[in-house]
């Protein structure tokens, strides 16, 4: 398995730094909103619990929209705060285009699944967002294999590894149905959106398809410094070969068979 190195011209660009700041600001603003709701609920003696998801009841449909904003108490909110902030920052910073699909899907999808299939009760809290975002960031890092995404995957595994048991009905009083639905949605979207948010990567000269560096090959492949290819041009089975000079070095340019388009070069110049 190889790991891609994001191009420093991209990761260190002003737009990338601005994107990270925006991800932090939006994530902390949402967490602050959750705390404001909880303080208002406690201080003003409000009753926000009816805004949870109550499966297969007409009144419970409102919870599909509002349940992530409602928590059973300060302990419940404290348990979600750090996890939600970290997962949201990673999502918004690393996958800004995917976030436009992932965030609405994780907001509504688990609530719909819970309303349709979960056991009775009142399902509230932002833990569905936590599980869904963590699942997406973890899986996307494994699929894409660039070093930033892998680092985020390892951070998620470290922070949320023990939480994986939350998708099973092992503890009473926990909405494992919400956790499971959100995690499955996050994993599925990581696969479906794998071609979005691909960052430019460092490309090395030896990665250029169809190019053989004769000056480099001479010292490694042919005793005595011979630069002859293994199969001489014109012989049966030999590819079409032309000799060219690139950056002051002699290279064989090997024509690829068929009319395949050349690979996209994402190098920033």
LUMTOR-282355 format. One record per residue: z negated, x negated, y of N, C-alpha, C in turn; residue number from 1; residue in three letters. Coordinates in steps of 0.1 Angstrom, whole numbers. Layout:
! residues N
(node (Z; X; Y); (Z; X; Y); (Z; X; Y); NUM; ala)
...
***
This chain:
! residues 269
(node (0; -8; -12); (0; 0; 0); (0; -9; 12); 1; unk)
(node (9; -6; 22); (9; -13; 34); (4; -5; 46); 2; unk)
(node (-2; -11; 56); (-7; -5; 67); (1; -9; 79); 3; unk)
(node (5; 1; 87); (13; -1; 99); (4; -5; 111); 4; unk)
(node (9; -14; 119); (2; -18; 131); (9; -11; 143); 5; unk)
(node (2; -2; 150); (8; 4; 162); (12; -7; 172); 6; unk)
(node (23; -4; 179); (27; -14; 189); (18; -14; 201); 7; unk)
(node (13; -27; 205); (3; -28; 216); (9; -22; 229); 8; unk)
(node (22; -22; 230); (28; -17; 242); (25; -2; 243); 9; unk)
(node (23; 5; 232); (20; 19; 232); (5; 21; 233); 10; unk)
(node (-3; 15; 224); (-17; 18; 224); (-24; 13; 236); 11; unk)
(node (-19; 3; 243); (-25; -2; 255); (-19; 3; 268); 12; unk)
(node (-10; 13; 267); (-3; 18; 279); (-12; 27; 287); 13; unk)
(node (-9; 28; 300); (-17; 37; 308); (-17; 52; 303); 14; unk)
(node (-6; 56; 297); (-6; 70; 292); (-15; 72; 280); 15; unk)
(node (-16; 61; 272); (-24; 62; 260); (-39; 62; 264); 16; unk)
(node (-43; 54; 274); (-56; 54; 279); (-60; 67; 286); 17; unk)
(node (-50; 73; 293); (-52; 86; 299); (-54; 97; 289); 18; unk)
(node (-46; 96; 278); (-47; 105; 267); (-61; 105; 261); 19; unk)
(node (-67; 93; 259); (-80; 92; 253); (-90; 98; 262); 20; unk)
(node (-89; 95; 275); (-99; 101; 285); (-98; 116; 285); 21; unk)
(node (-86; 121; 284); (-84; 136; 284); (-90; 142; 271); 22; unk)
(node (-88; 135; 259); (-94; 139; 247); (-109; 140; 248); 23; unk)
(node (-116; 130; 253); (-130; 129; 255); (-135; 141; 264); 24; unk)
(node (-128; 142; 275); (-132; 153; 285); (-131; 167; 279); 25; unk)
(node (-120; 170; 272); (-118; 183; 266); (-128; 186; 255); 26; unk)
(node (-131; 176; 247); (-140; 177; 236); (-154; 180; 241); 27; unk)
(node (-159; 171; 251); (-172; 173; 256); (-173; 186; 264); 28; unk)
(node (-163; 190; 271); (-163; 203; 278); (-165; 215; 268); 29; unk)
(node (-158; 214; 257); (-160; 225; 247); (-174; 225; 242); 30; unk)
(node (-179; 213; 238); (-193; 212; 233); (-203; 217; 244); 31; unk)
(node (-200; 214; 257); (-209; 219; 268); (-208; 234; 268); 32; unk)
(node (-197; 240; 266); (-195; 255; 266); (-204; 261; 255); 33; unk)
(node (-204; 255; 243); (-212; 260; 232); (-227; 260; 236); 34; unk)
(node (-231; 249; 243); (-245; 248; 247); (-249; 258; 258); 35; unk)
(node (-239; 260; 267); (-242; 270; 278); (-243; 284; 272); 36; unk)
(node (-235; 287; 262); (-236; 300; 255); (-250; 302; 248); 37; unk)
(node (-254; 291; 242); (-267; 292; 234); (-278; 293; 244); 38; unk)
(node (-278; 285; 255); (-289; 286; 265); (-289; 300; 271); 39; unk)
(node (-277; 306; 274); (-277; 319; 280); (-282; 329; 270); 40; unk)
(node (-279; 327; 257); (-283; 337; 247); (-298; 337; 246); 41; unk)
(node (-304; 324; 247); (-319; 323; 245); (-326; 327; 258); 42; unk)
(node (-321; 322; 270); (-328; 324; 282); (-326; 339; 288); 43; unk)
(node (-315; 345; 285); (-313; 359; 290); (-315; 369; 280); 44; unk)
(node (-320; 365; 268); (-323; 374; 257); (-311; 382; 254); 45; unk)
(node (-299; 375; 253); (-287; 382; 249); (-287; 383; 234); 46; unk)
(node (-278; 391; 229); (-276; 392; 214); (-262; 390; 211); 47; unk)
(node (-258; 377; 208); (-244; 374; 205); (-241; 375; 191); 48; unk)
(node (-251; 377; 182); (-248; 377; 168); (-238; 387; 163); 49; unk)
(node (-237; 399; 170); (-226; 408; 166); (-212; 403; 167); 50; unk)
(node (-210; 391; 174); (-197; 386; 175); (-194; 376; 164); 51; unk)
(node (-201; 376; 153); (-198; 369; 141); (-187; 376; 132); 52; unk)
(node (-183; 370; 122); (-173; 376; 113); (-181; 383; 102); 53; unk)
(node (-179; 396; 101); (-185; 404; 91); (-174; 409; 82); 54; unk)
(node (-173; 404; 70); (-162; 407; 61); (-159; 421; 59); 55; unk)
(node (-146; 425; 60); (-141; 438; 57); (-147; 449; 64); 56; unk)
(node (-152; 447; 76); (-157; 457; 85); (-149; 457; 98); 57; unk)
(node (-146; 469; 104); (-138; 469; 116); (-145; 461; 127); 58; unk)
(node (-158; 462; 129); (-165; 455; 139); (-165; 440; 137); 59; unk)
(node (-164; 436; 125); (-164; 422; 122); (-151; 415; 126); 60; unk)
(node (-140; 422; 129); (-128; 416; 133); (-129; 408; 146); 61; unk)
(node (-138; 412; 155); (-140; 404; 167); (-144; 390; 164); 62; unk)
(node (-151; 389; 153); (-156; 375; 150); (-146; 365; 147); 63; unk)
(node (-134; 370; 143); (-123; 360; 141); (-120; 352; 154); 64; unk)
(node (-122; 359; 165); (-120; 352; 178); (-132; 345; 183); 65; unk)
(node (-144; 351; 181); (-156; 346; 188); (-166; 339; 179); 66; unk)
(node (-165; 340; 166); (-175; 334; 158); (-177; 319; 160); 67; unk)
(node (-166; 311; 163); (-169; 297; 165); (-178; 294; 178); 68; unk)
(node (-179; 304; 187); (-187; 302; 199); (-202; 306; 197); 69; unk)
(node (-205; 312; 185); (-218; 318; 183); (-226; 309; 173); 70; unk)
(node (-238; 306; 176); (-247; 299; 167); (-260; 306; 164); 71; unk)
(node (-265; 304; 152); (-277; 312; 149); (-290; 307; 156); 72; unk)
(node (-289; 295; 162); (-301; 289; 169); (-297; 275; 174); 73; unk)
(node (-307; 269; 180); (-305; 255; 185); (-303; 245; 174); 74; unk)
(node (-311; 247; 163); (-309; 238; 152); (-295; 239; 146); 75; unk)
(node (-290; 251; 145); (-276; 252; 140); (-266; 245; 150); 76; unk)
(node (-268; 247; 163); (-259; 240; 172); (-260; 225; 172); 77; unk)
(node (-273; 220; 171); (-275; 206; 171); (-268; 200; 159); 78; unk)
(node (-268; 207; 148); (-262; 201; 136); (-247; 200; 137); 79; unk)
(node (-241; 208; 146); (-226; 208; 147); (-222; 199; 159); 80; unk)
(node (-230; 196; 168); (-226; 190; 181); (-219; 177; 180); 81; unk)
(node (-226; 167; 174); (-220; 153; 173); (-208; 153; 164); 82; unk)
(node (-209; 160; 153); (-197; 161; 144); (-185; 167; 150); 83; unk)
(node (-187; 178; 158); (-176; 184; 164); (-170; 175; 175); 84; unk)
(node (-178; 169; 183); (-173; 161; 194); (-165; 149; 188); 85; unk)
(node (-170; 142; 178); (-162; 131; 173); (-149; 135; 167); 86; unk)
(node (-150; 146; 158); (-137; 151; 152); (-127; 155; 162); 87; unk)
(node (-132; 162; 172); (-122; 167; 182); (-116; 156; 191); 88; unk)
(node (-124; 146; 194); (-118; 135; 201); (-108; 128; 193); 89; unk)
(node (-111; 125; 180); (-101; 119; 171); (-88; 127; 170); 90; unk)
(node (-90; 140; 169); (-78; 149; 168); (-70; 149; 180); 91; unk)
(node (-76; 151; 192); (-68; 152; 204); (-62; 138; 208); 92; unk)
(node (-69; 128; 205); (-64; 114; 209); (-53; 110; 200); 93; unk)
(node (-55; 110; 187); (-45; 105; 178); (-33; 114; 175); 94; unk)
(node (-36; 127; 176); (-25; 137; 172); (-24; 148; 183); 95; unk)
(node (-20; 144; 195); (-20; 154; 206); (-9; 165; 203); 96; unk)
(node (2; 162; 198); (13; 172; 195); (8; 181; 184); 97; unk)
(node (3; 175; 173); (-2; 183; 162); (-13; 192; 166); 98; unk)
(node (-21; 188; 176); (-32; 196; 180); (-28; 210; 185); 99; unk)
(node (-16; 211; 190); (-11; 224; 195); (-10; 234; 183); 100; unk)
(node (-8; 230; 171); (-8; 238; 160); (-21; 239; 152); 101; unk)
(node (-27; 227; 151); (-39; 226; 143); (-51; 234; 149); 102; unk)
(node (-53; 232; 162); (-65; 239; 168); (-64; 254; 167); 103; unk)
(node (-53; 260; 171); (-53; 275; 169); (-54; 279; 154); 104; unk)
(node (-48; 271; 145); (-49; 275; 131); (-63; 274; 126); 105; unk)
(node (-71; 264; 130); (-84; 262; 126); (-94; 272; 133); 106; unk)
(node (-90; 277; 145); (-98; 286; 152); (-97; 300; 145); 107; unk)
(node (-85; 304; 141); (-83; 318; 136); (-83; 318; 121); 108; unk)
(node (-77; 308; 115); (-74; 309; 100); (-87; 311; 92); 109; unk)
(node (-97; 302; 94); (-109; 304; 86); (-116; 318; 88); 110; unk)
(node (-116; 323; 100); (-121; 336; 103); (-114; 347; 95); 111; unk)
(node (-100; 346; 95); (-92; 356; 88); (-96; 356; 73); 112; unk)
(node (-96; 343; 68); (-99; 342; 53); (-113; 347; 50); 113; unk)
(node (-123; 344; 59); (-136; 349; 56); (-137; 365; 57); 114; unk)
(node (-130; 370; 67); (-130; 385; 68); (-124; 392; 56); 115; unk)
(node (-114; 385; 50); (-107; 391; 39); (-114; 389; 26); 116; unk)
(node (-120; 377; 24); (-124; 374; 10); (-139; 370; 9); 117; unk)
(node (-146; 368; 19); (-160; 362; 18); (-170; 373; 14); 118; unk)
(node (-181; 368; 10); (-192; 378; 7); (-197; 384; 19); 119; unk)
(node (-205; 395; 18); (-210; 402; 30); (-220; 393; 37); 120; unk)
(node (-222; 397; 50); (-231; 389; 58); (-224; 387; 72); 121; unk)
(node (-230; 379; 80); (-226; 376; 93); (-223; 361; 94); 122; unk)
(node (-210; 357; 95); (-206; 343; 95); (-204; 338; 109); 123; unk)
(node (-212; 329; 114); (-211; 324; 128); (-211; 308; 128); 124; unk)
(node (-207; 303; 139); (-208; 288; 141); (-195; 281; 141); 125; unk)
(node (-195; 269; 147); (-183; 260; 148); (-181; 251; 136); 126; unk)
(node (-189; 253; 126); (-188; 244; 115); (-174; 244; 108); 127; unk)
(node (-167; 256; 109); (-154; 257; 104); (-144; 247; 111); 128; unk)
(node (-146; 246; 124); (-138; 237; 132); (-141; 222; 127); 129; unk)
(node (-154; 219; 125); (-158; 206; 121); (-151; 202; 108); 130; unk)
(node (-152; 211; 98); (-146; 208; 85); (-131; 207; 86); 131; unk)
(node (-125; 216; 93); (-110; 216; 94); (-105; 203; 101); 132; unk)
(node (-111; 200; 112); (-107; 188; 119); (-110; 175; 111); 133; unk)
(node (-121; 175; 105); (-124; 163; 97); (-114; 162; 85); 134; unk)
(node (-111; 173; 79); (-101; 172; 68); (-88; 168; 73); 135; unk)
(node (-84; 173; 84); (-70; 169; 90); (-70; 154; 93); 136; unk)
(node (-80; 149; 101); (-80; 135; 105); (-81; 126; 93); 137; unk)
(node (-89; 129; 83); (-90; 121; 71); (-77; 120; 63); 138; unk)
(node (-71; 132; 61); (-59; 132; 53); (-47; 126; 61); 139; unk)
(node (-46; 129; 74); (-35; 124; 81); (-35; 108; 82); 140; unk)
(node (-47; 103; 82); (-48; 88; 82); (-43; 82; 69); 141; unk)
(node (-46; 89; 58); (-41; 84; 45); (-26; 85; 44); 142; unk)
(node (-21; 96; 49); (-7; 98; 48); (1; 89; 57); 143; unk)
(node (-3; 87; 69); (5; 79; 79); (3; 64; 78); 144; unk)
(node (-9; 60; 74); (-12; 46; 71); (-11; 37; 83); 145; unk)
(node (-11; 42; 95); (-12; 32; 106); (-27; 29; 108); 146; unk)
(node (-30; 17; 114); (-43; 12; 114); (-53; 21; 122); 147; unk)
(node (-48; 26; 133); (-57; 35; 141); (-61; 47; 133); 148; unk)
(node (-51; 54; 126); (-54; 66; 118); (-63; 62; 106); 149; unk)
(node (-61; 51; 100); (-70; 47; 89); (-84; 45; 94); 150; unk)
(node (-85; 39; 105); (-99; 37; 111); (-106; 50; 113); 151; unk)
(node (-98; 60; 118); (-104; 73; 121); (-107; 80; 107); 152; unk)
(node (-99; 78; 97); (-102; 83; 84); (-115; 77; 78); 153; unk)
(node (-117; 64; 80); (-129; 58; 75); (-141; 63; 82); 154; unk)
(node (-140; 65; 96); (-151; 70; 103); (-155; 84; 99); 155; unk)
(node (-144; 93; 96); (-147; 106; 91); (-154; 106; 78); 156; unk)
(node (-149; 97; 69); (-155; 96; 56); (-169; 92; 57); 157; unk)
(node (-172; 83; 66); (-186; 78; 68); (-195; 89; 73); 158; unk)
(node (-190; 96; 83); (-198; 107; 90); (-200; 119; 82); 159; unk)
(node (-189; 123; 75); (-189; 137; 69); (-188; 136; 53); 160; unk)
(node (-189; 124; 48); (-188; 123; 33); (-198; 132; 26); 161; unk)
(node (-210; 132; 30); (-220; 140; 23); (-218; 155; 26); 162; unk)
(node (-211; 159; 36); (-208; 173; 39); (-198; 180; 30); 163; unk)
(node (-192; 172; 21); (-182; 178; 13); (-188; 188; 4); 164; unk)
(node (-201; 187; 1); (-207; 197; -8); (-208; 210; -1); 165; unk)
(node (-206; 210; 12); (-207; 223; 20); (-196; 233; 17); 166; unk)
(node (-185; 228; 10); (-175; 238; 6); (-178; 245; -7); 167; unk)
(node (-189; 242; -13); (-193; 248; -25); (-205; 257; -23); 168; unk)
(node (-207; 268; -31); (-218; 277; -29); (-231; 272; -35); 169; unk)
(node (-236; 261; -29); (-248; 255; -35); (-260; 258; -27); 170; unk)
(node (-259; 262; -14); (-270; 265; -6); (-269; 279; 0); 171; unk)
(node (-280; 286; 0); (-280; 299; 6); (-281; 298; 21); 172; unk)
(node (-276; 308; 27); (-276; 307; 42); (-265; 299; 49); 173; unk)
(node (-256; 294; 41); (-245; 286; 46); (-232; 293; 43); 174; unk)
(node (-223; 293; 52); (-210; 300; 50); (-200; 290; 44); 175; unk)
(node (-202; 288; 31); (-193; 278; 24); (-179; 283; 24); 176; unk)
(node (-177; 296; 25); (-164; 302; 25); (-156; 297; 38); 177; unk)
(node (-163; 297; 49); (-157; 292; 62); (-154; 277; 60); 178; unk)
(node (-163; 269; 55); (-161; 255; 53); (-149; 252; 44); 179; unk)
(node (-148; 259; 33); (-137; 257; 23); (-124; 261; 29); 180; unk)
(node (-123; 273; 36); (-111; 277; 41); (-106; 268; 52); 181; unk)
(node (-115; 263; 61); (-111; 254; 71); (-106; 240; 66); 182; unk)
(node (-113; 235; 56); (-109; 222; 50); (-96; 223; 43); 183; unk)
(node (-93; 234; 36); (-80; 236; 30); (-69; 237; 41); 184; unk)
(node (-71; 244; 51); (-62; 245; 62); (-59; 232; 68); 185; unk)
(node (-70; 224; 71); (-68; 211; 76); (-60; 202; 67); 186; unk)
(node (-62; 202; 54); (-55; 194; 45); (-40; 198; 45); 187; unk)
(node (-38; 211; 44); (-24; 215; 43); (-16; 212; 56); 188; unk)
(node (-22; 213; 68); (-15; 210; 80); (-13; 195; 81); 189; unk)
(node (-22; 187; 76); (-20; 172; 76); (-7; 168; 69); 190; unk)
(node (-4; 176; 58); (8; 173; 50); (20; 179; 58); 191; unk)
(node (19; 191; 63); (31; 198; 69); (35; 191; 82); 192; unk)
(node (25; 185; 89); (28; 179; 102); (28; 164; 102); 193; unk)
(node (31; 159; 90); (30; 144; 89); (40; 137; 97); 194; unk)
(node (51; 143; 101); (62; 137; 109); (59; 138; 124); 195; unk)
(node (48; 144; 128); (45; 145; 143); (36; 134; 146); 196; unk)
(node (36; 130; 159); (27; 120; 165); (28; 107; 158); 197; unk)
(node (41; 103; 154); (43; 90; 148); (43; 80; 159); 198; unk)
(node (34; 70; 159); (34; 60; 170); (44; 49; 167); 199; unk)
(node (49; 43; 178); (58; 31; 176); (49; 20; 170); 200; unk)
(node (55; 13; 161); (48; 2; 154); (54; -11; 156); 201; unk)
(node (47; -22; 153); (52; -35; 154); (62; -37; 143); 202; unk)
(node (74; -42; 147); (84; -45; 137); (87; -60; 137); 203; unk)
(node (87; -66; 125); (89; -80; 124); (104; -83; 121); 204; unk)
(node (108; -94; 124); (122; -97; 123); (127; -97; 109); 205; unk)
(node (118; -100; 99); (123; -100; 85); (124; -86; 80); 206; unk)
(node (119; -76; 87); (120; -62; 83); (134; -56; 86); 207; unk)
(node (142; -63; 93); (155; -57; 97); (163; -56; 84); 208; unk)
(node (168; -44; 81); (175; -41; 69); (189; -48; 69); 209; unk)
(node (192; -54; 57); (205; -60; 56); (207; -73; 62); 210; unk)
(node (196; -80; 67); (197; -93; 73); (190; -103; 66); 211; unk)
(node (197; -114; 62); (190; -125; 55); (191; -137; 64); 212; unk)
(node (179; -143; 67); (179; -155; 76); (182; -167; 68); 213; unk)
(node (194; -173; 70); (199; -184; 63); (190; -196; 65); 214; unk)
(node (186; -199; 78); (178; -210; 80); (165; -210; 74); 215; unk)
(node (159; -198; 73); (146; -196; 66); (148; -197; 51); 216; unk)
(node (159; -190; 46); (161; -190; 31); (164; -204; 26); 217; unk)
(node (170; -212; 34); (175; -225; 29); (164; -233; 24); 218; unk)
(node (152; -233; 31); (141; -241; 26); (133; -235; 15); 219; unk)
(node (135; -222; 12); (127; -216; 2); (134; -212; -11); 220; unk)
(node (147; -209; -10); (154; -204; -22); (163; -214; -28); 221; unk)
(node (169; -223; -21); (179; -232; -26); (174; -246; -26); 222; unk)
(node (173; -253; -37); (169; -267; -37); (179; -275; -29); 223; unk)
(node (174; -285; -22); (183; -294; -15); (188; -287; -2); 224; unk)
(node (184; -276; 2); (188; -270; 14); (201; -262; 14); 225; unk)
(node (206; -259; 2); (218; -251; 1); (216; -237; 6); 226; unk)
(node (226; -232; 14); (224; -218; 19); (233; -209; 12); 227; unk)
(node (239; -212; 1); (248; -203; -6); (240; -191; -11); 228; unk)
(node (246; -179; -10); (239; -167; -15); (240; -167; -31); 229; unk)
(node (231; -159; -37); (231; -158; -52); (244; -154; -57); 230; unk)
(node (251; -144; -51); (264; -140; -56); (274; -143; -44); 231; unk)
(node (284; -151; -47); (293; -154; -36); (301; -142; -31); 232; unk)
(node (304; -141; -18); (312; -130; -13); (325; -130; -20); 233; unk)
(node (330; -118; -23); (343; -117; -30); (342; -116; -45); 234; unk)
(node (331; -120; -51); (329; -119; -65); (325; -105; -69); 235; unk)
(node (328; -101; -82); (324; -87; -86); (309; -85; -84); 236; unk)
(node (306; -74; -78); (292; -70; -76); (286; -76; -63); 237; unk)
(node (294; -84; -56); (288; -89; -44); (290; -79; -32); 238; unk)
(node (280; -79; -23); (281; -70; -12); (290; -76; -1); 239; unk)
(node (294; -68; 8); (302; -73; 20); (293; -81; 29); 240; unk)
(node (296; -93; 31); (288; -102; 38); (295; -109; 49); 241; unk)
(node (289; -109; 61); (295; -116; 72); (284; -125; 78); 242; unk)
(node (288; -137; 83); (279; -146; 89); (279; -144; 104); 243; unk)
(node (267; -144; 110); (265; -141; 124); (254; -150; 129); 244; unk)
(node (253; -152; 142); (242; -159; 148); (234; -150; 156); 245; unk)
(node (221; -149; 153); (212; -140; 160); (200; -148; 165); 246; unk)
(node (198; -148; 178); (187; -155; 184); (187; -170; 180); 247; unk)
(node (199; -175; 180); (201; -190; 177); (200; -193; 163); 248; unk)
(node (200; -184; 153); (199; -187; 139); (210; -180; 132); 249; unk)
(node (214; -187; 121); (225; -181; 113); (219; -171; 103); 250; unk)
(node (226; -160; 102); (221; -150; 93); (233; -144; 85); 251; unk)
(node (231; -139; 73); (240; -131; 66); (238; -116; 70); 252; unk)
(node (248; -109; 74); (247; -95; 77); (253; -88; 65); 253; unk)
(node (245; -81; 57); (250; -75; 45); (252; -60; 47); 254; unk)
(node (265; -56; 45); (268; -42; 48); (262; -33; 37); 255; unk)
(node (256; -23; 41); (250; -13; 32); (261; -5; 26); 256; unk)
(node (259; -1; 13); (270; 7; 7); (269; 21; 12); 257; unk)
(node (280; 28; 13); (280; 42; 17); (280; 43; 32); 258; unk)
(node (278; 55; 38); (279; 57; 52); (265; 61; 58); 259; unk)
(node (255; 55; 51); (241; 59; 56); (239; 54; 70); 260; unk)
(node (232; 63; 78); (229; 59; 91); (218; 48; 91); 261; unk)
(node (219; 39; 101); (208; 28; 101); (195; 34; 104); 262; unk)
(node (184; 28; 100); (171; 33; 102); (167; 33; 117); 263; unk)
(node (159; 42; 121); (155; 43; 135); (146; 32; 138); 264; unk)
(node (148; 25; 149); (140; 14; 153); (131; 19; 164); 265; unk)
(node (118; 20; 161); (108; 25; 171); (102; 14; 179); 266; unk)
(node (108; 2; 179); (102; -8; 187); (103; -6; 202); 267; unk)
(node (93; -8; 209); (93; -7; 224); (97; -21; 229); 268; unk)
(node (106; -21; 239); (111; -33; 245); (105; -34; 259); 269; unk)
***
